């Protein structure tokens, strides 16, 4: 699902899911502290060799950004947590 109040800024399609698991099964979120600029964080998200992705970026200024649908498994907190929770960088 796309959150209606977020600006859709898709992340790379290949940086989500695991073999046999593409849909989150839990409820809740893991909040991460983004260090540095938003541009640097988005650079990490879009760097193909970096195995990291998250659903939302909440910058200091500007709109909330959504990179993956909320049902998707993103790579932000380790295997089991990724399958359960939405990842939010702020």
HTML snippet that shows the backbone in 3Dmol.js (N, CA, C, O; Angstrom):
<script src="https://3Dmol.org/build/3Dmol-min.js"></script>
<div id="view" style="width:600px;height:400px;position:relative"></div>
<script>
const pdb = `
ATOM      1  N   UNK A   1       0.843  -1.176   0.000  1.00  0.00           N
ATOM      2  CA  UNK A   1       0.000   0.000   0.000  1.00  0.00           C
ATOM      3  C   UNK A   1       0.890   1.241   0.000  1.00  0.00           C
ATOM      4  O   UNK A   1       1.926   1.288   0.664  1.00  0.00           O
ATOM      5  N   UNK A   2       0.469   2.214  -0.742  1.00  0.00           N
ATOM      6  CA  UNK A   2       1.148   3.503  -0.738  1.00  0.00           C
ATOM      7  C   UNK A   2       0.440   4.405   0.264  1.00  0.00           C
ATOM      8  O   UNK A   2      -0.786   4.514   0.268  1.00  0.00           O
ATOM      9  N   UNK A   3       1.241   5.055   1.119  1.00  0.00           N
ATOM     10  CA  UNK A   3       0.686   5.972   2.091  1.00  0.00           C
ATOM     11  C   UNK A   3       0.325   7.269   1.368  1.00  0.00           C
ATOM     12  O   UNK A   3       1.197   7.866   0.737  1.00  0.00           O
ATOM     13  N   UNK A   4      -0.929   7.728   1.435  1.00  0.00           N
ATOM     14  CA  UNK A   4      -1.366   8.857   0.608  1.00  0.00           C
ATOM     15  C   UNK A   4      -0.681  10.188   0.916  1.00  0.00           C
ATOM     16  O   UNK A   4      -0.637  11.063   0.052  1.00  0.00           O
ATOM     17  N   UNK A   5      -0.147  10.362   2.122  1.00  0.00           N
ATOM     18  CA  UNK A   5       0.494  11.628   2.467  1.00  0.00           C
ATOM     19  C   UNK A   5       1.994  11.637   2.185  1.00  0.00           C
ATOM     20  O   UNK A   5       2.670  12.622   2.480  1.00  0.00           O
ATOM     21  N   UNK A   6       2.515  10.564   1.624  1.00  0.00           N
ATOM     22  CA  UNK A   6       3.940  10.481   1.312  1.00  0.00           C
ATOM     23  C   UNK A   6       4.167  10.721  -0.176  1.00  0.00           C
ATOM     24  O   UNK A   6       3.291  10.470  -1.003  1.00  0.00           O
ATOM     25  N   UNK A   7       5.345  11.206  -0.494  1.00  0.00           N
ATOM     26  CA  UNK A   7       5.758  11.355  -1.886  1.00  0.00           C
ATOM     27  C   UNK A   7       6.410  10.052  -2.320  1.00  0.00           C
ATOM     28  O   UNK A   7       7.376   9.605  -1.702  1.00  0.00           O
ATOM     29  N   UNK A   8       5.893   9.443  -3.370  1.00  0.00           N
ATOM     30  CA  UNK A   8       6.407   8.163  -3.867  1.00  0.00           C
ATOM     31  C   UNK A   8       7.748   8.400  -4.556  1.00  0.00           C
ATOM     32  O   UNK A   8       7.826   9.093  -5.570  1.00  0.00           O
ATOM     33  N   UNK A   9       8.799   7.814  -3.990  1.00  0.00           N
ATOM     34  CA  UNK A   9      10.160   7.893  -4.511  1.00  0.00           C
ATOM     35  C   UNK A   9      10.698   6.471  -4.497  1.00  0.00           C
ATOM     36  O   UNK A   9      11.389   6.098  -3.549  1.00  0.00           O
ATOM     37  N   UNK A  10      10.407   5.665  -5.507  1.00  0.00           N
ATOM     38  CA  UNK A  10      10.691   4.229  -5.443  1.00  0.00           C
ATOM     39  C   UNK A  10      12.170   3.899  -5.288  1.00  0.00           C
ATOM     40  O   UNK A  10      13.042   4.537  -5.879  1.00  0.00           O
ATOM     41  N   UNK A  11      12.421   2.873  -4.466  1.00  0.00           N
ATOM     42  CA  UNK A  11      13.754   2.316  -4.333  1.00  0.00           C
ATOM     43  C   UNK A  11      13.950   1.254  -5.399  1.00  0.00           C
ATOM     44  O   UNK A  11      13.000   0.892  -6.092  1.00  0.00           O
ATOM     45  N   UNK A  12      15.165   0.750  -5.541  1.00  0.00           N
ATOM     46  CA  UNK A  12      15.431  -0.288  -6.533  1.00  0.00           C
ATOM     47  C   UNK A  12      14.581  -1.540  -6.292  1.00  0.00           C
ATOM     48  O   UNK A  12      14.479  -2.019  -5.163  1.00  0.00           O
ATOM     49  N   UNK A  13      13.984  -2.054  -7.343  1.00  0.00           N
ATOM     50  CA  UNK A  13      13.106  -3.223  -7.229  1.00  0.00           C
ATOM     51  C   UNK A  13      13.836  -4.433  -6.663  1.00  0.00           C
ATOM     52  O   UNK A  13      13.232  -5.236  -5.951  1.00  0.00           O
ATOM     53  N   UNK A  14      15.112  -4.578  -6.962  1.00  0.00           N
ATOM     54  CA  UNK A  14      15.865  -5.742  -6.513  1.00  0.00           C
ATOM     55  C   UNK A  14      16.297  -5.702  -5.067  1.00  0.00           C
ATOM     56  O   UNK A  14      16.940  -6.640  -4.596  1.00  0.00           O
ATOM     57  N   UNK A  15      15.963  -4.637  -4.341  1.00  0.00           N
ATOM     58  CA  UNK A  15      16.378  -4.515  -2.945  1.00  0.00           C
ATOM     59  C   UNK A  15      15.205  -4.710  -1.994  1.00  0.00           C
ATOM     60  O   UNK A  15      15.014  -3.940  -1.053  1.00  0.00           O
ATOM     61  N   UNK A  16      14.425  -5.752  -2.255  1.00  0.00           N
ATOM     62  CA  UNK A  16      13.303  -6.089  -1.378  1.00  0.00           C
ATOM     63  C   UNK A  16      13.029  -7.575  -1.471  1.00  0.00           C
ATOM     64  O   UNK A  16      13.324  -8.210  -2.483  1.00  0.00           O
ATOM     65  N   UNK A  17      12.461  -8.125  -0.409  1.00  0.00           N
ATOM     66  CA  UNK A  17      12.076  -9.526  -0.377  1.00  0.00           C
ATOM     67  C   UNK A  17      13.243 -10.485  -0.205  1.00  0.00           C
ATOM     68  O   UNK A  17      14.410 -10.111  -0.323  1.00  0.00           O
ATOM     69  N   UNK A  18      12.893 -11.725   0.075  1.00  0.00           N
ATOM     70  CA  UNK A  18      13.828 -12.848   0.174  1.00  0.00           C
ATOM     71  C   UNK A  18      13.226 -13.981  -0.632  1.00  0.00           C
ATOM     72  O   UNK A  18      12.037 -13.960  -0.950  1.00  0.00           O
ATOM     73  N   UNK A  19      14.024 -14.951  -0.956  1.00  0.00           N
ATOM     74  CA  UNK A  19      13.494 -16.113  -1.675  1.00  0.00           C
ATOM     75  C   UNK A  19      12.313 -16.688  -0.894  1.00  0.00           C
ATOM     76  O   UNK A  19      12.469 -17.093   0.258  1.00  0.00           O
ATOM     77  N   UNK A  20      11.163 -16.724  -1.499  1.00  0.00           N
ATOM     78  CA  UNK A  20       9.977 -17.282  -0.867  1.00  0.00           C
ATOM     79  C   UNK A  20       9.241 -16.343   0.073  1.00  0.00           C
ATOM     80  O   UNK A  20       8.182 -16.705   0.585  1.00  0.00           O
ATOM     81  N   UNK A  21       9.769 -15.147   0.317  1.00  0.00           N
ATOM     82  CA  UNK A  21       9.130 -14.203   1.236  1.00  0.00           C
ATOM     83  C   UNK A  21       9.198 -12.800   0.660  1.00  0.00           C
ATOM     84  O   UNK A  21      10.234 -12.140   0.739  1.00  0.00           O
ATOM     85  N   UNK A  22       8.111 -12.351   0.090  1.00  0.00           N
ATOM     86  CA  UNK A  22       8.068 -11.003  -0.464  1.00  0.00           C
ATOM     87  C   UNK A  22       7.066 -10.101   0.241  1.00  0.00           C
ATOM     88  O   UNK A  22       7.003  -8.904  -0.037  1.00  0.00           O
ATOM     89  N   UNK A  23       6.277 -10.674   1.160  1.00  0.00           N
ATOM     90  CA  UNK A  23       5.234  -9.897   1.828  1.00  0.00           C
ATOM     91  C   UNK A  23       5.475  -9.922   3.339  1.00  0.00           C
ATOM     92  O   UNK A  23       5.668 -10.984   3.929  1.00  0.00           O
ATOM     93  N   UNK A  24       5.460  -8.737   3.953  1.00  0.00           N
ATOM     94  CA  UNK A  24       5.603  -8.644   5.411  1.00  0.00           C
ATOM     95  C   UNK A  24       4.464  -9.364   6.094  1.00  0.00           C
ATOM     96  O   UNK A  24       3.343  -9.386   5.584  1.00  0.00           O
ATOM     97  N   UNK A  25       4.742  -9.961   7.257  1.00  0.00           N
ATOM     98  CA  UNK A  25       3.717 -10.719   7.971  1.00  0.00           C
ATOM     99  C   UNK A  25       3.398 -10.136   9.345  1.00  0.00           C
ATOM    100  O   UNK A  25       2.526 -10.662  10.036  1.00  0.00           O
ATOM    101  N   UNK A  26       4.062  -9.086   9.756  1.00  0.00           N
ATOM    102  CA  UNK A  26       3.844  -8.535  11.087  1.00  0.00           C
ATOM    103  C   UNK A  26       3.258  -7.148  11.043  1.00  0.00           C
ATOM    104  O   UNK A  26       2.938  -6.615   9.981  1.00  0.00           O
ATOM    105  N   UNK A  27       3.125  -6.576  12.224  1.00  0.00           N
ATOM    106  CA  UNK A  27       2.657  -5.211  12.366  1.00  0.00           C
ATOM    107  C   UNK A  27       3.648  -4.448  13.217  1.00  0.00           C
ATOM    108  O   UNK A  27       4.190  -4.987  14.183  1.00  0.00           O
ATOM    109  N   UNK A  28       3.886  -3.209  12.868  1.00  0.00           N
ATOM    110  CA  UNK A  28       4.805  -2.381  13.624  1.00  0.00           C
ATOM    111  C   UNK A  28       5.888  -1.812  12.729  1.00  0.00           C
ATOM    112  O   UNK A  28       5.906  -2.044  11.520  1.00  0.00           O
ATOM    113  N   UNK A  29       6.796  -1.057  13.350  1.00  0.00           N
ATOM    114  CA  UNK A  29       7.850  -0.386  12.596  1.00  0.00           C
ATOM    115  C   UNK A  29       9.136  -0.371  13.402  1.00  0.00           C
ATOM    116  O   UNK A  29       9.122  -0.408  14.632  1.00  0.00           O
ATOM    117  N   UNK A  30      10.238  -0.317  12.686  1.00  0.00           N
ATOM    118  CA  UNK A  30      11.551  -0.092  13.287  1.00  0.00           C
ATOM    119  C   UNK A  30      11.984   1.299  12.851  1.00  0.00           C
ATOM    120  O   UNK A  30      12.036   1.598  11.658  1.00  0.00           O
ATOM    121  N   UNK A  31      12.294   2.149  13.826  1.00  0.00           N
ATOM    122  CA  UNK A  31      12.733   3.513  13.538  1.00  0.00           C
ATOM    123  C   UNK A  31      14.253   3.560  13.578  1.00  0.00           C
ATOM    124  O   UNK A  31      14.873   3.133  14.552  1.00  0.00           O
ATOM    125  N   UNK A  32      14.838   4.077  12.522  1.00  0.00           N
ATOM    126  CA  UNK A  32      16.290   4.204  12.415  1.00  0.00           C
ATOM    127  C   UNK A  32      16.644   5.678  12.365  1.00  0.00           C
ATOM    128  O   UNK A  32      15.873   6.484  11.846  1.00  0.00           O
ATOM    129  N   UNK A  33      17.811   6.042  12.904  1.00  0.00           N
ATOM    130  CA  UNK A  33      18.295   7.419  12.814  1.00  0.00           C
ATOM    131  C   UNK A  33      19.190   7.549  11.588  1.00  0.00           C
ATOM    132  O   UNK A  33      20.224   6.889  11.484  1.00  0.00           O
ATOM    133  N   UNK A  34      18.781   8.397  10.676  1.00  0.00           N
ATOM    134  CA  UNK A  34      19.535   8.663   9.467  1.00  0.00           C
ATOM    135  C   UNK A  34      20.646   9.655   9.815  1.00  0.00           C
ATOM    136  O   UNK A  34      20.379  10.717  10.377  1.00  0.00           O
ATOM    137  N   UNK A  35      21.868   9.315   9.486  1.00  0.00           N
ATOM    138  CA  UNK A  35      22.978  10.234   9.731  1.00  0.00           C
ATOM    139  C   UNK A  35      23.394  10.883   8.432  1.00  0.00           C
ATOM    140  O   UNK A  35      23.440  10.229   7.390  1.00  0.00           O
ATOM    141  N   UNK A  36      23.696  12.165   8.489  1.00  0.00           N
ATOM    142  CA  UNK A  36      24.099  12.876   7.284  1.00  0.00           C
ATOM    143  C   UNK A  36      22.895  13.425   6.547  1.00  0.00           C
ATOM    144  O   UNK A  36      21.806  13.552   7.106  1.00  0.00           O
ATOM    145  N   UNK A  37      23.111  13.745   5.291  1.00  0.00           N
ATOM    146  CA  UNK A  37      22.067  14.385   4.495  1.00  0.00           C
ATOM    147  C   UNK A  37      21.085  13.365   3.915  1.00  0.00           C
ATOM    148  O   UNK A  37      21.380  12.173   3.830  1.00  0.00           O
ATOM    149  N   UNK A  38      19.932  13.856   3.528  1.00  0.00           N
ATOM    150  CA  UNK A  38      18.946  13.023   2.851  1.00  0.00           C
ATOM    151  C   UNK A  38      19.537  12.495   1.549  1.00  0.00           C
ATOM    152  O   UNK A  38      19.327  11.336   1.191  1.00  0.00           O
ATOM    153  N   UNK A  39      20.271  13.342   0.846  1.00  0.00           N
ATOM    154  CA  UNK A  39      20.874  12.924  -0.425  1.00  0.00           C
ATOM    155  C   UNK A  39      21.822  11.748  -0.224  1.00  0.00           C
ATOM    156  O   UNK A  39      21.860  10.833  -1.046  1.00  0.00           O
ATOM    157  N   UNK A  40      22.586  11.768   0.862  1.00  0.00           N
ATOM    158  CA  UNK A  40      23.502  10.656   1.149  1.00  0.00           C
ATOM    159  C   UNK A  40      22.725   9.380   1.462  1.00  0.00           C
ATOM    160  O   UNK A  40      23.107   8.297   1.018  1.00  0.00           O
ATOM    161  N   UNK A  41      21.656   9.498   2.209  1.00  0.00           N
ATOM    162  CA  UNK A  41      20.837   8.316   2.532  1.00  0.00           C
ATOM    163  C   UNK A  41      20.219   7.729   1.269  1.00  0.00           C
ATOM    164  O   UNK A  41      20.229   6.513   1.077  1.00  0.00           O
ATOM    165  N   UNK A  42      19.690   8.577   0.419  1.00  0.00           N
ATOM    166  CA  UNK A  42      19.105   8.085  -0.827  1.00  0.00           C
ATOM    167  C   UNK A  42      20.172   7.487  -1.733  1.00  0.00           C
ATOM    168  O   UNK A  42      19.897   6.559  -2.494  1.00  0.00           O
ATOM    169  N   UNK A  43      21.386   8.014  -1.652  1.00  0.00           N
ATOM    170  CA  UNK A  43      22.501   7.426  -2.394  1.00  0.00           C
ATOM    171  C   UNK A  43      22.782   6.004  -1.925  1.00  0.00           C
ATOM    172  O   UNK A  43      23.074   5.129  -2.741  1.00  0.00           O
ATOM    173  N   UNK A  44      22.696   5.765  -0.615  1.00  0.00           N
ATOM    174  CA  UNK A  44      22.878   4.413  -0.074  1.00  0.00           C
ATOM    175  C   UNK A  44      21.741   3.492  -0.509  1.00  0.00           C
ATOM    176  O   UNK A  44      21.969   2.332  -0.852  1.00  0.00           O
ATOM    177  N   UNK A  45      20.531   4.010  -0.494  1.00  0.00           N
ATOM    178  CA  UNK A  45      19.379   3.221  -0.924  1.00  0.00           C
ATOM    179  C   UNK A  45      19.544   2.783  -2.378  1.00  0.00           C
ATOM    180  O   UNK A  45      19.219   1.649  -2.728  1.00  0.00           O
ATOM    181  N   UNK A  46      20.036   3.661  -3.204  1.00  0.00           N
ATOM    182  CA  UNK A  46      20.130   3.388  -4.637  1.00  0.00           C
ATOM    183  C   UNK A  46      21.442   2.746  -5.064  1.00  0.00           C
ATOM    184  O   UNK A  46      21.597   2.401  -6.235  1.00  0.00           O
ATOM    185  N   UNK A  47      22.386   2.577  -4.148  1.00  0.00           N
ATOM    186  CA  UNK A  47      23.660   1.926  -4.474  1.00  0.00           C
ATOM    187  C   UNK A  47      23.436   0.420  -4.589  1.00  0.00           C
ATOM    188  O   UNK A  47      23.102  -0.218  -3.591  1.00  0.00           O
ATOM    189  N   UNK A  48      23.610  -0.173  -5.783  1.00  0.00           N
ATOM    190  CA  UNK A  48      23.241  -1.579  -5.995  1.00  0.00           C
ATOM    191  C   UNK A  48      23.962  -2.567  -5.085  1.00  0.00           C
ATOM    192  O   UNK A  48      23.370  -3.566  -4.678  1.00  0.00           O
ATOM    193  N   UNK A  49      25.211  -2.315  -4.762  1.00  0.00           N
ATOM    194  CA  UNK A  49      25.966  -3.287  -3.956  1.00  0.00           C
ATOM    195  C   UNK A  49      25.650  -3.192  -2.459  1.00  0.00           C
ATOM    196  O   UNK A  49      26.053  -4.068  -1.695  1.00  0.00           O
ATOM    197  N   UNK A  50      24.954  -2.168  -2.036  1.00  0.00           N
ATOM    198  CA  UNK A  50      24.599  -1.978  -0.620  1.00  0.00           C
ATOM    199  C   UNK A  50      23.317  -2.747  -0.325  1.00  0.00           C
ATOM    200  O   UNK A  50      22.279  -2.459  -0.920  1.00  0.00           O
ATOM    201  N   UNK A  51      23.369  -3.708   0.572  1.00  0.00           N
ATOM    202  CA  UNK A  51      22.189  -4.510   0.909  1.00  0.00           C
ATOM    203  C   UNK A  51      21.408  -3.833   2.022  1.00  0.00           C
ATOM    204  O   UNK A  51      21.361  -4.313   3.155  1.00  0.00           O
ATOM    205  N   UNK A  52      20.804  -2.721   1.678  1.00  0.00           N
ATOM    206  CA  UNK A  52      19.992  -1.960   2.631  1.00  0.00           C
ATOM    207  C   UNK A  52      18.858  -1.280   1.881  1.00  0.00           C
ATOM    208  O   UNK A  52      19.054  -0.719   0.804  1.00  0.00           O
ATOM    209  N   UNK A  53      17.670  -1.341   2.470  1.00  0.00           N
ATOM    210  CA  UNK A  53      16.509  -0.640   1.925  1.00  0.00           C
ATOM    211  C   UNK A  53      15.523  -0.411   3.061  1.00  0.00           C
ATOM    212  O   UNK A  53      15.594  -1.082   4.091  1.00  0.00           O
ATOM    213  N   UNK A  54      14.621   0.516   2.884  1.00  0.00           N
ATOM    214  CA  UNK A  54      13.637   0.840   3.910  1.00  0.00           C
ATOM    215  C   UNK A  54      12.406   1.414   3.228  1.00  0.00           C
ATOM    216  O   UNK A  54      12.465   1.842   2.076  1.00  0.00           O
ATOM    217  N   UNK A  55      11.313   1.419   3.935  1.00  0.00           N
ATOM    218  CA  UNK A  55      10.037   1.833   3.356  1.00  0.00           C
ATOM    219  C   UNK A  55       9.884   3.348   3.246  1.00  0.00           C
ATOM    220  O   UNK A  55       9.426   3.859   2.224  1.00  0.00           O
ATOM    221  N   UNK A  56      10.274   4.070   4.314  1.00  0.00           N
ATOM    222  CA  UNK A  56      10.055   5.517   4.364  1.00  0.00           C
ATOM    223  C   UNK A  56      11.323   6.248   4.787  1.00  0.00           C
ATOM    224  O   UNK A  56      12.118   5.743   5.579  1.00  0.00           O
ATOM    225  N   UNK A  57      11.491   7.450   4.239  1.00  0.00           N
ATOM    226  CA  UNK A  57      12.491   8.401   4.717  1.00  0.00           C
ATOM    227  C   UNK A  57      11.724   9.621   5.209  1.00  0.00           C
ATOM    228  O   UNK A  57      10.889  10.172   4.492  1.00  0.00           O
ATOM    229  N   UNK A  58      12.015  10.036   6.439  1.00  0.00           N
ATOM    230  CA  UNK A  58      11.359  11.186   7.037  1.00  0.00           C
ATOM    231  C   UNK A  58      12.413  12.270   7.239  1.00  0.00           C
ATOM    232  O   UNK A  58      13.051  12.317   8.291  1.00  0.00           O
ATOM    233  N   UNK A  59      12.607  13.140   6.252  1.00  0.00           N
ATOM    234  CA  UNK A  59      13.670  14.144   6.337  1.00  0.00           C
ATOM    235  C   UNK A  59      13.341  15.269   7.324  1.00  0.00           C
ATOM    236  O   UNK A  59      12.193  15.442   7.733  1.00  0.00           O
ATOM    237  N   UNK A  60      14.381  16.031   7.694  1.00  0.00           N
ATOM    238  CA  UNK A  60      14.183  17.180   8.586  1.00  0.00           C
ATOM    239  C   UNK A  60      13.246  18.201   7.954  1.00  0.00           C
ATOM    240  O   UNK A  60      12.418  18.804   8.637  1.00  0.00           O
ATOM    241  N   UNK A  61      13.381  18.388   6.659  1.00  0.00           N
ATOM    242  CA  UNK A  61      12.537  19.344   5.939  1.00  0.00           C
ATOM    243  C   UNK A  61      12.009  18.669   4.681  1.00  0.00           C
ATOM    244  O   UNK A  61      12.702  17.875   4.045  1.00  0.00           O
ATOM    245  N   UNK A  62      10.793  18.993   4.341  1.00  0.00           N
ATOM    246  CA  UNK A  62      10.202  18.425   3.137  1.00  0.00           C
ATOM    247  C   UNK A  62       9.278  17.277   3.449  1.00  0.00           C
ATOM    248  O   UNK A  62       9.098  16.907   4.609  1.00  0.00           O
ATOM    249  N   UNK A  63       8.687  16.709   2.403  1.00  0.00           N
ATOM    250  CA  UNK A  63       7.670  15.682   2.599  1.00  0.00           C
ATOM    251  C   UNK A  63       8.254  14.332   3.016  1.00  0.00           C
ATOM    252  O   UNK A  63       9.429  14.047   2.783  1.00  0.00           O
ATOM    253  N   UNK A  64       7.419  13.521   3.629  1.00  0.00           N
ATOM    254  CA  UNK A  64       7.741  12.129   3.897  1.00  0.00           C
ATOM    255  C   UNK A  64       7.880  11.424   2.557  1.00  0.00           C
ATOM    256  O   UNK A  64       7.054  11.613   1.664  1.00  0.00           O
ATOM    257  N   UNK A  65       8.936  10.602   2.411  1.00  0.00           N
ATOM    258  CA  UNK A  65       9.178   9.881   1.168  1.00  0.00           C
ATOM    259  C   UNK A  65       8.895   8.400   1.387  1.00  0.00           C
ATOM    260  O   UNK A  65       9.294   7.840   2.408  1.00  0.00           O
ATOM    261  N   UNK A  66       8.216   7.766   0.451  1.00  0.00           N
ATOM    262  CA  UNK A  66       7.974   6.332   0.520  1.00  0.00           C
ATOM    263  C   UNK A  66       8.705   5.662  -0.635  1.00  0.00           C
ATOM    264  O   UNK A  66       8.594   6.087  -1.784  1.00  0.00           O
ATOM    265  N   UNK A  67       9.475   4.583  -0.308  1.00  0.00           N
ATOM    266  CA  UNK A  67      10.302   3.910  -1.298  1.00  0.00           C
ATOM    267  C   UNK A  67       9.767   2.540  -1.701  1.00  0.00           C
ATOM    268  O   UNK A  67      10.013   2.086  -2.818  1.00  0.00           O
ATOM    269  N   UNK A  68       9.042   1.882  -0.810  1.00  0.00           N
ATOM    270  CA  UNK A  68       8.463   0.562  -1.078  1.00  0.00           C
ATOM    271  C   UNK A  68       7.060   0.522  -0.499  1.00  0.00           C
ATOM    272  O   UNK A  68       6.764   1.216   0.474  1.00  0.00           O
ATOM    273  N   UNK A  69       6.202  -0.285  -1.090  1.00  0.00           N
ATOM    274  CA  UNK A  69       4.859  -0.444  -0.549  1.00  0.00           C
ATOM    275  C   UNK A  69       4.960  -1.040   0.855  1.00  0.00           C
ATOM    276  O   UNK A  69       5.906  -1.770   1.152  1.00  0.00           O
ATOM    277  N   UNK A  70       4.007  -0.740   1.703  1.00  0.00           N
ATOM    278  CA  UNK A  70       4.096  -1.164   3.102  1.00  0.00           C
ATOM    279  C   UNK A  70       4.061  -2.674   3.270  1.00  0.00           C
ATOM    280  O   UNK A  70       4.520  -3.180   4.294  1.00  0.00           O
ATOM    281  N   UNK A  71       3.533  -3.407   2.306  1.00  0.00           N
ATOM    282  CA  UNK A  71       3.512  -4.873   2.389  1.00  0.00           C
ATOM    283  C   UNK A  71       4.856  -5.499   2.016  1.00  0.00           C
ATOM    284  O   UNK A  71       5.095  -6.667   2.321  1.00  0.00           O
ATOM    285  N   UNK A  72       5.720  -4.752   1.373  1.00  0.00           N
ATOM    286  CA  UNK A  72       7.002  -5.289   0.900  1.00  0.00           C
ATOM    287  C   UNK A  72       7.950  -5.589   2.057  1.00  0.00           C
ATOM    288  O   UNK A  72       7.886  -4.948   3.106  1.00  0.00           O
ATOM    289  N   UNK A  73       8.823  -6.561   1.857  1.00  0.00           N
ATOM    290  CA  UNK A  73       9.893  -6.855   2.809  1.00  0.00           C
ATOM    291  C   UNK A  73      11.104  -6.025   2.377  1.00  0.00           C
ATOM    292  O   UNK A  73      11.681  -6.263   1.316  1.00  0.00           O
ATOM    293  N   UNK A  74      11.480  -5.055   3.202  1.00  0.00           N
ATOM    294  CA  UNK A  74      12.678  -4.242   2.932  1.00  0.00           C
ATOM    295  C   UNK A  74      13.815  -4.762   3.807  1.00  0.00           C
ATOM    296  O   UNK A  74      13.578  -5.519   4.748  1.00  0.00           O
ATOM    297  N   UNK A  75      15.036  -4.363   3.504  1.00  0.00           N
ATOM    298  CA  UNK A  75      16.231  -4.881   4.188  1.00  0.00           C
ATOM    299  C   UNK A  75      16.792  -3.829   5.135  1.00  0.00           C
ATOM    300  O   UNK A  75      17.773  -3.167   4.796  1.00  0.00           O
ATOM    301  N   UNK A  76      16.213  -3.660   6.283  1.00  0.00           N
ATOM    302  CA  UNK A  76      16.608  -2.572   7.173  1.00  0.00           C
ATOM    303  C   UNK A  76      17.001  -3.014   8.577  1.00  0.00           C
ATOM    304  O   UNK A  76      17.661  -2.247   9.279  1.00  0.00           O
ATOM    305  N   UNK A  77      16.630  -4.210   9.018  1.00  0.00           N
ATOM    306  CA  UNK A  77      16.869  -4.560  10.422  1.00  0.00           C
ATOM    307  C   UNK A  77      17.284  -6.009  10.632  1.00  0.00           C
ATOM    308  O   UNK A  77      17.309  -6.473  11.772  1.00  0.00           O
ATOM    309  N   UNK A  78      17.602  -6.722   9.594  1.00  0.00           N
ATOM    310  CA  UNK A  78      17.965  -8.137   9.740  1.00  0.00           C
ATOM    311  C   UNK A  78      16.800  -9.042   9.406  1.00  0.00           C
ATOM    312  O   UNK A  78      15.641  -8.642   9.518  1.00  0.00           O
ATOM    313  N   UNK A  79      17.103 -10.260   8.995  1.00  0.00           N
ATOM    314  CA  UNK A  79      16.148 -11.226   8.460  1.00  0.00           C
ATOM    315  C   UNK A  79      14.780 -11.278   9.097  1.00  0.00           C
ATOM    316  O   UNK A  79      13.792 -10.932   8.450  1.00  0.00           O
ATOM    317  N   UNK A  80      14.689 -11.705  10.358  1.00  0.00           N
ATOM    318  CA  UNK A  80      13.381 -11.893  10.995  1.00  0.00           C
ATOM    319  C   UNK A  80      12.633 -10.565  11.126  1.00  0.00           C
ATOM    320  O   UNK A  80      11.436 -10.506  10.843  1.00  0.00           O
ATOM    321  N   UNK A  81      13.311  -9.508  11.547  1.00  0.00           N
ATOM    322  CA  UNK A  81      12.661  -8.207  11.707  1.00  0.00           C
ATOM    323  C   UNK A  81      12.222  -7.644  10.359  1.00  0.00           C
ATOM    324  O   UNK A  81      11.170  -7.011  10.274  1.00  0.00           O
ATOM    325  N   UNK A  82      13.002  -7.859   9.314  1.00  0.00           N
ATOM    326  CA  UNK A  82      12.618  -7.372   7.990  1.00  0.00           C
ATOM    327  C   UNK A  82      11.310  -7.979   7.531  1.00  0.00           C
ATOM    328  O   UNK A  82      10.502  -7.313   6.882  1.00  0.00           O
ATOM    329  N   UNK A  83      11.100  -9.235   7.866  1.00  0.00           N
ATOM    330  CA  UNK A  83       9.867  -9.918   7.454  1.00  0.00           C
ATOM    331  C   UNK A  83       8.637  -9.433   8.217  1.00  0.00           C
ATOM    332  O   UNK A  83       7.503  -9.661   7.794  1.00  0.00           O
ATOM    333  N   UNK A  84       8.869  -8.765   9.339  1.00  0.00           N
ATOM    334  CA  UNK A  84       7.760  -8.342  10.202  1.00  0.00           C
ATOM    335  C   UNK A  84       7.449  -6.846  10.126  1.00  0.00           C
ATOM    336  O   UNK A  84       6.279  -6.464  10.111  1.00  0.00           O
ATOM    337  N   UNK A  85       8.471  -5.997  10.080  1.00  0.00           N
ATOM    338  CA  UNK A  85       8.273  -4.575  10.359  1.00  0.00           C
ATOM    339  C   UNK A  85       8.589  -3.650   9.191  1.00  0.00           C
ATOM    340  O   UNK A  85       9.416  -3.962   8.334  1.00  0.00           O
ATOM    341  N   UNK A  86       7.927  -2.530   9.177  1.00  0.00           N
ATOM    342  CA  UNK A  86       8.210  -1.436   8.251  1.00  0.00           C
ATOM    343  C   UNK A  86       9.472  -0.725   8.748  1.00  0.00           C
ATOM    344  O   UNK A  86       9.656  -0.547   9.953  1.00  0.00           O
ATOM    345  N   UNK A  87      10.329  -0.326   7.828  1.00  0.00           N
ATOM    346  CA  UNK A  87      11.530   0.430   8.183  1.00  0.00           C
ATOM    347  C   UNK A  87      11.352   1.909   7.873  1.00  0.00           C
ATOM    348  O   UNK A  87      10.969   2.284   6.765  1.00  0.00           O
ATOM    349  N   UNK A  88      11.639   2.750   8.876  1.00  0.00           N
ATOM    350  CA  UNK A  88      11.518   4.196   8.717  1.00  0.00           C
ATOM    351  C   UNK A  88      12.836   4.845   9.112  1.00  0.00           C
ATOM    352  O   UNK A  88      13.284   4.722  10.252  1.00  0.00           O
ATOM    353  N   UNK A  89      13.451   5.534   8.164  1.00  0.00           N
ATOM    354  CA  UNK A  89      14.650   6.315   8.436  1.00  0.00           C
ATOM    355  C   UNK A  89      14.229   7.744   8.725  1.00  0.00           C
ATOM    356  O   UNK A  89      13.448   8.333   7.978  1.00  0.00           O
ATOM    357  N   UNK A  90      14.756   8.305   9.822  1.00  0.00           N
ATOM    358  CA  UNK A  90      14.417   9.713  10.136  1.00  0.00           C
ATOM    359  C   UNK A  90      15.653  10.434  10.613  1.00  0.00           C
ATOM    360  O   UNK A  90      15.591  11.623  10.928  1.00  0.00           O
TER     361      UNK A  90
END
`;
const viewer = $3Dmol.createViewer("view");
viewer.addModel(pdb, "pdb");
viewer.setStyle({}, {cartoon: {color: "spectrum"}});
viewer.zoomTo();
viewer.render();
</script>
